[in-house]
């Protein structure tokens, strides 16, 4: 998901650069113990955590937490640009709370190495080996891929990479964050089959250049309609709907506030989605989105990001509101007819064939120094996604500490 300039400057404090010749060093001498069994019904309430370890109160309301984010070099080596020292604490705290811990790679302006990696069997094999070792060394329960954005001609090899990653990490979760700038028809059906969860970044709609009035709210309730389009291509049991914990200015796309800032500065009424020149998802809107998603048997909800909320003990905490409605909707839902292994019919795969994976053993994993990579190009989308976006009509934009 996207990160803003503020997030780069503030949240991602450390850039750990390790020699290309060496293997990734575990953040701690002993990897944390595996996570306990997944909670009850398998419904997902996942939160991204780019600012370190969530509080125990926040973790108690989640089923999954995601550290954000690694990057990849053109040669398949990993670049650790997350808050590395927090990995052991995050994994340990998550497991103690019965929560699955994942780590993400990519994001807005952080996806420059993907094109080169998927282009050949050799670089894919090296990347896959590095990912597996990183998960093993740090005790993570899964891996989240946030490529912003693959081009149409890269989709077949992207699907092959997803298949190879899933084969390598086995029972651990493989997930992907996808901006609204992509249509589901753009993806090779093999991609959806390989992924365990598909996080739809249903915010940052209607991107506009900075200092230009924004034509519409960035996360309107009407975005729920996108789920109907996606479940024609992927099973409902894999689709996760994103909710932003931040507001965007009506006058300037680049101006944003966290929900904590909005709540403390303006104290909006529960049914308000706009105040003081900012648009956001208020308490009533969050309840509506949670109820719709769970009642219609989608897999669950994703949050960008938990650090933008009030204290989870607060009645105005969006996470608190979200979890309360999540539990109530779960009780009301009748989703027994949606098996976990359900597969939606998918269109024929694109004509371009992906290169076969090499038979040779993958190179030794490594974490390498960061290379200067140009930001990934956005597709020509119809809707915006998350993190600061370039200038198409509706790309995904990573918000400063706002959207991914």
QUIBEL-V404863 format. One line per field, one symbol per residue. psi: psi as a letter, one per 30 degrees, with the letter a starting at -180 (. if undefined). Layout:
psi = ???
This chain:
psi = lkkleeeeeeeiekjjkkkffllkkkflekklllllkkkcffkkjkkkifgaklleeeefflfkkkkklllklfgflkjjgaieffeeeeeeeeefggkkklklkalkgggffeeeeffleeeeeeeeeeeeeeeeefglflkkkijjkkleffeefeeeeeeeeeeefbflkklkkklffkkfffkkffeeeekekjjjiilhkhkllkgkkkflkfhlffffffeeeegffkkeffkkkkkkhllkkffjefklkleeeeeeefiklegkgkkggkkljaeeeeeeeeeeeefgglealkkjlffgllkffkfgkeeeeeeeeeeeeeefkigfgilfgkkkkllkllekklklklflkklkllkllkljkkkkkklilfllbklklagleilkkkkjgcl.
